[in-house]
C-alpha cells in the first residue's frame, strides 16, 4: 500500500460490484479484506477515538468500526465451524442501501462523523485512492480503497 503522507486514516471505503453480494465466498473475502485493512492500519498511529470503514457491494453497504483505545472491531467476526457450513459474512450485514433515504442519511452521518474527527487534527483535507491487493480477485471484485483525512473537505 502506498501512503503519500503520514496522516492517520479516519475513514475508508472498500468497493465491490453488486454481484459479490449474492456470493457467500465473495462476502467472506470482503469481510476478511476489511479485517486485514484494519489490522494493517492498526500498526500506524490512528485517530484517538476510532477508524470507520465501509464495505460496499453495489449500492448496499456494511459499516465497520475499530475503536482505537480497546482495539475492538465491530461487527464481530463469525468463526467458521469445522463441521457445519457457516455463512461467515451474512448478506444481512450489507443491509443499508445508499439509494434509499435511510442508507443515504446513515452514510452522510458517517462522513460527517469522520470530518468532525479529522477537524481535531487541524490539517486540511486529503482524499486519495489506493489499490489494495487481495488474493480473491475476479470479474466480481473491483477493489479500491479510499482513505480520507477529511479536515474541512466537502464529500
C-alpha positions as CSV (number, residue, x, y, z in Angstrom):
1,X,0.0,0.0,0.0
2,X,1.2,3.5,-0.9
3,X,0.9,6.4,1.5
4,X,1.8,9.8,0.3
5,X,1.8,11.4,3.7
6,X,1.8,10.0,7.2
7,X,-1.6,11.3,8.3
8,X,-3.7,8.9,10.3
9,X,-6.6,7.2,8.4
10,X,-10.0,8.3,9.5
11,X,-12.4,6.8,7.0
12,X,-12.2,4.4,4.1
13,X,-14.5,2.6,1.6
14,X,-13.8,-0.8,0.1
15,X,-15.9,-1.3,-3.1
16,X,-17.0,-4.4,-4.8
17,X,-19.6,-4.9,-7.6
18,X,-23.2,-5.7,-6.8
19,X,-22.7,-9.3,-8.0
20,X,-20.5,-10.1,-5.0
21,X,-23.4,-9.6,-2.6
22,X,-25.1,-12.8,-3.7
23,X,-21.9,-14.9,-3.5
24,X,-21.1,-16.3,0.0
25,X,-17.4,-16.7,-0.8
26,X,-17.2,-13.1,-2.1
27,X,-18.8,-11.7,1.0
28,X,-16.5,-13.8,3.2
29,X,-13.5,-12.5,1.2
30,X,-14.8,-8.9,1.6
31,X,-15.1,-9.3,5.3
32,X,-11.6,-10.8,5.5
33,X,-10.3,-8.0,3.5
34,X,-11.9,-5.4,5.7
35,X,-10.3,-7.0,8.8
36,X,-6.9,-7.1,7.0
37,X,-7.1,-3.4,6.2
38,X,-7.9,-2.6,9.9
39,X,-5.1,-4.8,11.0
40,X,-2.7,-3.1,8.6
41,X,-3.8,0.3,9.7
42,X,-3.5,-0.6,13.4
43,X,0.3,-0.7,13.2
44,X,0.3,3.0,12.4
45,X,-0.8,5.9,14.6
46,X,-4.6,6.1,14.5
47,X,-7.1,8.7,15.5
48,X,-7.7,8.9,19.2
49,X,-11.2,7.5,19.0
50,X,-12.0,5.2,16.1
51,X,-11.5,4.3,12.5
52,X,-14.5,3.9,10.2
53,X,-14.6,1.5,7.3
54,X,-17.3,0.9,4.7
55,X,-17.6,-2.3,2.7
56,X,-19.8,-1.5,-0.3
57,X,-21.3,-4.0,-2.7
58,X,-23.1,-2.2,-5.4
59,X,-25.4,0.3,-3.6
60,X,-25.5,-1.8,-0.4
61,X,-23.0,-1.2,2.4
62,X,-21.9,-2.5,5.8
63,X,-20.2,-0.4,8.4
64,X,-17.1,-1.5,10.3
65,X,-15.8,0.5,13.3
66,X,-12.5,0.0,15.0
67,X,-12.1,1.6,18.4
68,X,-8.5,2.5,18.9
69,X,-8.5,2.6,22.8
70,X,-9.6,-1.1,23.2
71,X,-8.8,-2.4,19.7
72,X,-12.4,-3.7,19.2
73,X,-13.6,-4.2,15.7
74,X,-17.4,-4.3,15.0
75,X,-19.1,-6.2,13.6
76,X,-17.5,-9.3,15.3
77,X,-16.0,-12.0,13.2
78,X,-18.2,-15.1,12.7
79,X,-15.9,-18.1,13.1
80,X,-16.2,-20.9,10.5
81,X,-17.3,-24.2,12.1
82,X,-15.2,-27.2,11.2
83,X,-18.3,-29.5,10.6
84,X,-21.1,-27.2,9.7
85,X,-21.4,-24.9,6.7
86,X,-21.2,-21.4,8.2
87,X,-22.0,-18.1,6.5
88,X,-19.2,-16.1,8.0
89,X,-20.4,-12.9,6.3
90,X,-24.2,-12.9,6.1
91,X,-25.8,-10.9,3.3
92,X,-27.8,-9.0,6.0
93,X,-24.6,-7.4,7.1
94,X,-24.8,-5.2,3.9
95,X,-28.4,-4.1,4.8
96,X,-28.0,-0.4,4.2
97,X,-28.6,0.9,0.7
98,X,-27.1,4.3,-0.4
99,X,-30.0,4.7,-2.8
100,X,-32.6,4.7,0.0
101,X,-33.2,7.7,2.2
102,X,-32.2,5.9,5.4
103,X,-29.0,4.5,3.8
104,X,-28.0,7.9,2.3
105,X,-28.6,9.5,5.7
106,X,-26.5,6.9,7.5
107,X,-23.6,7.2,5.0
108,X,-23.7,11.0,5.3
109,X,-23.8,10.8,9.1
110,X,-20.7,8.6,9.0
111,X,-18.9,11.0,6.7
112,X,-19.8,13.9,8.9
113,X,-18.5,12.0,12.0
114,X,-15.2,11.4,10.1
115,X,-15.0,15.1,9.2
116,X,-15.5,16.0,12.9
117,X,-12.8,13.6,14.0
118,X,-10.5,15.0,11.3
119,X,-11.1,18.6,12.4
120,X,-9.2,17.8,15.6
121,X,-6.0,17.3,13.6
122,X,-6.0,20.9,12.4
123,X,-4.9,19.8,9.0
124,X,-6.6,20.3,5.6
125,X,-8.4,17.7,3.6
126,X,-6.6,14.9,1.8
127,X,-8.6,12.3,-0.1
128,X,-6.9,9.7,-2.3
129,X,-7.4,6.4,-3.9
130,X,-5.2,3.3,-3.5
131,X,-5.3,-0.2,-4.8
132,X,-5.2,-2.8,-2.0
133,X,-4.5,-6.2,-3.5
134,X,-6.4,-9.3,-2.3
135,X,-5.9,-12.8,-3.5
136,X,-9.6,-13.4,-4.3
137,X,-9.9,-11.3,-7.4
138,X,-12.1,-11.9,-10.5
139,X,-14.7,-10.1,-12.5
140,X,-16.9,-9.8,-9.5
141,X,-14.3,-7.9,-7.5
142,X,-13.1,-4.4,-8.1
143,X,-11.0,-3.4,-5.1
144,X,-10.5,0.2,-4.5
145,X,-9.7,1.8,-1.2
146,X,-10.5,5.4,-0.4
147,X,-8.6,6.8,2.5
148,X,-9.6,10.2,3.8
149,X,-8.1,12.6,6.2
150,X,-11.0,14.9,5.7
151,X,-10.4,18.0,7.7
152,X,-12.6,20.6,6.0
153,X,-13.2,18.8,2.7
154,X,-16.7,18.5,1.1
155,X,-17.7,15.0,0.3
